[in-house]
Amino acid sequence: MGVLGPVLQIAGIALGSEVISKLMEEMGHGGKVVFVKVISYVAGAYIALDYWWQGVRYVAHMFGVHI
């Protein structure tokens, strides 16, 4: 996916979370929306950490360090 890969993945998670939250509120499960938000934040953090770690490894390989 290139450079926009993580941005699109996180945007997809955010959009999906927002849609699910709105649907849950309309169905009367507003108290459970917090769990959807927490899961979406954790998923976004995992994607960000994964791409950050790939960037660290890339820079380390440029300097001859293999992690």
C-alpha positions in Angstrom: 0.0 0.0 0.0 2.9 2.3 0.4 2.9 5.4 2.5 -0.8 5.9 2.6 -1.4 2.3 3.9 -1.5 3.0 7.6 -3.5 6.2 7.1 -6.2 4.4 5.1 -6.3 1.5 7.6 -6.8 3.8 10.5 -9.3 5.9 8.6 -11.2 2.7 7.8 -11.3 1.7 11.5 -12.4 5.2 12.5 -15.2 5.2 9.9 -16.3 1.7 10.8 -16.3 2.6 14.5 -18.4 5.7 13.9 -21.0 3.9 11.9 -21.2 1.0 14.4 -21.5 3.5 17.3 -24.3 5.4 15.6 -26.2 2.2 14.9 -25.8 0.9 18.4 -27.1 4.3 19.9 -30.1 4.1 17.6 -30.9 0.6 18.7 -30.7 1.5 22.4 -27.3 0.1 23.3 -25.7 3.5 24.0 -23.9 2.2 27.1 -21.9 -0.3 25.0 -20.6 2.3 22.6 -17.6 2.9 24.8 -16.4 -0.7 24.2 -16.5 -0.1 20.4 -14.5 3.1 20.8 -11.9 1.4 23.0 -11.5 -1.5 20.6 -11.1 0.9 17.7 -8.4 2.9 19.6 -6.5 -0.3 20.4 -6.7 -1.4 16.8 -5.5 2.0 15.6 -2.6 2.0 18.1 -1.6 -1.5 17.0 -1.5 -0.4 13.3 0.5 2.8 14.3 3.0 0.8 16.4 3.4 -1.8 13.7 4.3 0.8 11.0 6.4 2.7 13.4 8.4 -0.4 14.2 8.8 -1.1 10.5 10.2 2.4 10.1 12.6 1.9 13.0 13.8 -1.3 11.4 14.3 0.4 8.0 16.4 3.2 9.5 18.4 0.6 11.5 19.1 -1.4 8.3 20.3 1.8 6.6 22.9 2.1 9.3 23.9 -1.6 9.2 22.1 -2.6 12.4 19.9 -5.6 12.2 17.1 -5.8 14.7 
